[in-house]
Amino acid sequence: GNPPVPKVKQTRWPVNALDRFILARLEKENLKPATDAEKRVLIRRATFDLIGLPPSPEEIDAFLADKSSQAFAKVVDRLLDSPHYGERWGRHWLDVARYADTAGDNSDFPIPQMRRYRDWVIRAFNRDLPYDQFIREQLAGDLLPSDNADEAKERLVATGYIANARRFGSRVDDYPQHLTIEDTIDNVGRAFLGLTVSCARCHDHKFDSISAADYYALYGFFQSTRYPWPGIELEQRQRDLVPLVDPARRAGAEAALKSHDSEKRRLEKDAQRLKDSLKDKSGDEKKSIEAKLADAEKAVKEFASKPLPFDLAYAVAEAGRSVDVAIQIKGDPAKPGPVVGRRFLTILGGQELPPSDKSSGRLHLADRLADPANPLTARVMVNRIWLHHFGKGLVPTPNDFGKQGKPPTHPELLDWLARRFIDSGWSIKAMHRTIMLSRAYQLASVRSDDALARDPNNELLSSFPRRRLDAESLRDAMLVLGGNIDTSPATDHPFPPQSEWKFTQHNPFKAVYDSKRRSVYLMTQRIQRHPYLAIFDGADPSASTAVRTTSTTPLQALNLFNSRFVLDQSATFAARVERESGPAPGDRARRAWALAYQRTPEDAELRDATRFAEAHGTAALCRALLNSSELL
């Protein structure tokens, strides 16, 4: 729909049409909007929002000096053009897509190639890839025509979205593929439609109009898709990854990969056979076999160390034959019911895969999801963008727009934004501008007694909600203050080589890799939580995280006070403050305040800080600032 912009009494308050929706609700409830935020507050808010890093004192000075009416719009444009924008907003999508660098089976095998998908997401946000195309490339990038080899490779990597589905158990021949497909359908439903589609795996959905037949109609698209194999306890190696070559060379590369894999398997079998035959041998015969075994193991190692002539993507491909699947009675693959043709959800049009389409049909599915006539797709994404600006979505349950979800606080505004989103060519950056250049976004966070009493949760947005920095922004801000953040794009994680993969259920893969890079580049495991991200409410890599919890725990305080990371950052922050400040008393405190809080200290703060630093040293003062509520 395209709702009319409401009339308001205070006609001079709104800056754009969005404001009129907010103000109309406030006027209806007789609430007054807060005053506008100070410029220092505003640039800090915008900078953390768009790039997840603090603004520099120089950027603040430039903004304060710019008296033009376009001063803030220039700040927003500068931030949207920053390569750090994709790192910040790509992470929000990775939360929803339950991104991980490991498979999630009970041995949690590493996936060294997975980071290519993460990097693709970051690039997609940086280049403002239209959201409808963002959907198509993740679900069917391998089926889209491309203008050149680089574009074809990029689109192939994008299907890492499907490949990244969770793996289960440790068995090979009777691998529970239906659970991996369920995880895929669950994520597609939540991420793109805000619907809990996988509730219909065993029976018709109890609350929403989604039948078991709908679920298995979608299942057929993924049953007709070949997923890569990450390795599992009973087959500890990768297979079915896709060569990253241009489409004309793909068939040849696939064949080369197959023969490479079978030669590797032959050498491994030879070594294993010799090993097994040692058990009942002795004397010279045993020595002879041991010598042969040493040669065989050397041959395996040498072959494994020879690189392929191309890179591999952890991506999906067509399964070779496309199938419609039977409904599984009570979700049990061993109890087939009637066969269902591949089609979209009935309630959203139920468009069937044309009989002439002999592919998996994933492109048909992607086109249905990205259709401007689809009532959910644009609203769901606009709601996610709003959530990361205001801390709460217009629909408070961003992954559930169904009966069990909560209704929108401003339904007309949601419709209006969705229409603008589609009309802008699905531009996410245009949506940021619409939201951030509104007066509602630029309000102060101070709440009136009246607003506290009558709208305690600030659902009507009479002021800007106070927000905690998330785990990544906090860690990245500390690295920035310490002056030792590495802003170069990430490279591969230092995983052990595949020839050494011996992970089992009782000896799963487990690692934490230290890094000075931005937190989005930390290696993320499914089964083992990263120790820092676990303490500071990072996303759960096993399930789609639409809204992170915000907790305040003793562990967080202890970590910020005692961890080696914080102690190191405090020391380098102190050295930087000493290097960058003048000789007068109080200069160090002023510089520390400017860097950490983007403001000058008040007289009492300056007095206390100077006295504290004289008694305990600058590093202790800097550690106190890193532990403060204001930084958080």
Secondary structure, DSSP 8 states (H G I E B T S, - for coil): --------S-TTS-SSHHHHHHHHHHHHTT-----B--HHHHHHHHHHHHHSS---HHHHHHHHH--STTHHHHHHHHHHTSHHHHHHHHHHHHHHTT--SB--STT--B-GGGHHHHHHHHHHHHTT--HHHHHHHHHHGGGS--SSHHHHHHHHHHTHHHHTS---SS-STT--HHHHHHHHHHHHIIIII---GGGGSSSS-SSSS--HHHHHHHHHHHHTEE--B--BTTB-S-BS-EE-S-HHHHHHHHHHHHHHHHHHHHHHHHHHHHHHHTTT--HHHHHHHHHHHHHHHHHHHHHHHS--SS-EE---EE-SS---EEEEGGG-TTSEEEEE--B--GGGT--B--TT--S-SHHHHHHHHT-TT-TTHHHHHHHHHHHHHHSS-SSS-TT--STTS---SSHHHHHHHHHHHHHTTS-HHHHHHHHHTSTTTTB-S---HHHHHH-TT-TT-SS-------HHHHHHHHHHHTT--B-S---------GGG---BTTB--------SB-GGGS---SSS--HHHHHTT---TTS--SS------HHHHHHHHH-HHHHHHHHHHHHHHHHHS-SSTTHHHHHHHHHHHSS---HHHHHHHHHHHHHH-HHHHHHHHHTSTTT-
